[in-house]
Amino acid sequence: MTDEQLAILKSFGFCMEQGQVKHLKLGIVTDSKEFAGFSSAEELRAHVKALLRNQCQWKRGKETQGN
């Protein structure tokens, strides 16, 4: 993973630990390989935004079902 890719992930609240990319606040843990294959910074940003959006929607749905 490049320094630019790591900087993009960090700007969205992710951190790297033992080969995994983690977003501790949202509970996302995934292999760093998922983020390493993007050819441009914009593609990576779009993927990260979609991942965060999906996680937030899933959490919102889960909270709604619990009430």
N, C-alpha and C positions, 0 to 999 in steps of 0.2 A: 504494500500500500504506500502511495506517495505521501510526501509531506502536505501537498495541496489537498489530497483526499482526507487526510487526518484533520486538517484545519477546517474543512467543510463540515465533517462530522462533529467536531468539537463545537462549532458555531451553532449547531442544532441541539447541543446538550448531551452528546454521546461521549464516551470515553473508551479507551482500549485497555483490556485486561486479559492477559494470557491468551492472545490470539482471538479474543471475542470482542465484539463491539457491543457496548451496553449503554442503555439509557435508564439510569437507576430510578428516576422519577416515574417513568411510564412502565417500567418492568420489561423493557425490551432487551433480549439477549440473543445475539445471532453471530454466526461465524463471520470473520472479517472478509472472507472470500466473496460474500454477497455484495460487498461494496467495492472490491478491487477491480472488477471487470469493466467499469465504465470508461469510455474513451474520452469523455469531456466532463468538465466540472458541472456544466448545466444538466447533463444526464444524471449525474450523481445527486445533485440538488433536487431534481424532480423525483427521483426514486426515494430519497429521504423524506421529502414532503409527503409523498403518497403513503409511505410506511407510517409516519407519525399521524396522518389524518385517519388512516384505517385503525390504528391502535386507539386513538381517541374516540372514534365512533364505536368501536367494540366495547371500550370501557363504559361509555355513556349508555349503551344498550344493556350492558350487564347491570349497571346501577338502576336503570329503569325497571328491569325485570325483578329486581330484589325488593322493590317497593310495593 
